[in-house]
């Protein structure tokens, strides 16, 4: 709603993109991906199984992109923009780490 009011031209493509991110986050937190992980509110809680971190990575990626929209719409002061950029970059880096960990694709011994 905020996006449509503040930037109507971007509302449709970013809404579609957001729906895609939400779908990715939902699929990445499928309990079947990491059967030994606890699942709270639809999110696998990271444990020793690298696959358990995929849901958190997808969620952080979604948060990072949402923060970009909020920064664009509301951060007017230079200091606020810098702080929000730092938070955006931190959540993005954490998401990338969790989503691209090579151990996710490596078979576990004894599994």
URPE-V554367 format. One record per residue. N is the residue number from 1. RES is the residue in one letter. PHI is phi in whole degrees, -180 to 180 (* if undefined). BURIAL is 1 if it has 9 or more other C-alpha atoms within 8 Angstrom, else 0. Layout:
n = (N & N)
res = (RES & RES)
phi = (PHI & PHI)
burial = (BURIAL & BURIAL)
This chain:
n = (1 & 2 & 3 & 4 & 5 & 6 & 7 & 8 & 9 & 10 & 11 & 12 & 13 & 14 & 15 & 16 & 17 & 18 & 19 & 20 & 21 & 22 & 23 & 24 & 25 & 26 & 27 & 28 & 29 & 30 & 31 & 32 & 33 & 34 & 35 & 36 & 37 & 38 & 39 & 40 & 41 & 42 & 43 & 44 & 45 & 46 & 47 & 48 & 49 & 50 & 51 & 52 & 53 & 54 & 55 & 56 & 57 & 58 & 59 & 60 & 61 & 62 & 63 & 64 & 65 & 66 & 67 & 68 & 69 & 70 & 71 & 72 & 73 & 74 & 75 & 76 & 77 & 78 & 79 & 80 & 81 & 82 & 83 & 84 & 85 & 86 & 87 & 88 & 89 & 90 & 91 & 92 & 93 & 94 & 95 & 96 & 97 & 98 & 99 & 100 & 101 & 102 & 103 & 104 & 105 & 106 & 107 & 108 & 109 & 110 & 111)
res = (X & X & X & X & X & X & X & X & X & X & X & X & X & X & X & X & X & X & X & X & X & X & X & X & X & X & X & X & X & X & X & X & X & X & X & X & X & X & X & X & X & X & X & X & X & X & X & X & X & X & X & X & X & X & X & X & X & X & X & X & X & X & X & X & X & X & X & X & X & X & X & X & X & X & X & X & X & X & X & X & X & X & X & X & X & X & X & X & X & X & X & X & X & X & X & X & X & X & X & X & X & X & X & X & X & X & X & X & X & X & X)
phi = (* & -63 & -65 & -63 & -74 & -91 & -146 & -60 & -65 & -89 & -58 & -67 & -65 & -74 & -68 & -64 & -62 & -62 & -65 & -65 & -63 & -63 & -64 & -61 & -64 & -65 & -67 & -70 & -104 & -61 & -56 & -70 & -68 & -137 & -58 & -86 & -87 & -70 & -124 & -118 & 53 & 82 & -121 & -66 & -87 & -55 & -139 & -67 & -82 & -57 & -66 & -70 & -89 & -62 & -62 & -64 & -61 & -65 & -64 & -63 & -62 & -64 & -62 & -57 & -67 & -64 & -66 & -62 & -63 & -62 & -61 & -63 & -83 & -123 & -82 & -104 & -86 & -59 & -63 & -63 & -64 & -65 & -63 & -65 & -61 & -62 & -67 & -61 & -64 & -66 & -68 & -67 & -62 & -63 & -62 & -62 & -60 & -67 & -83 & -112 & -58 & -61 & -66 & -61 & -91 & -94 & -61 & -84 & -68 & 82 & -99)
burial = (0 & 0 & 1 & 1 & 0 & 0 & 0 & 1 & 0 & 1 & 1 & 0 & 0 & 0 & 0 & 0 & 0 & 1 & 0 & 0 & 1 & 1 & 0 & 1 & 1 & 1 & 0 & 1 & 1 & 1 & 1 & 0 & 1 & 1 & 0 & 0 & 1 & 0 & 1 & 0 & 0 & 0 & 1 & 1 & 1 & 1 & 0 & 0 & 1 & 1 & 0 & 1 & 1 & 1 & 1 & 1 & 1 & 1 & 1 & 1 & 1 & 1 & 1 & 1 & 1 & 0 & 1 & 1 & 1 & 1 & 1 & 0 & 0 & 0 & 1 & 0 & 0 & 0 & 0 & 1 & 1 & 0 & 0 & 1 & 1 & 0 & 1 & 1 & 1 & 0 & 1 & 1 & 0 & 1 & 1 & 1 & 1 & 1 & 1 & 0 & 0 & 0 & 0 & 1 & 0 & 0 & 0 & 0 & 0 & 0 & 0)
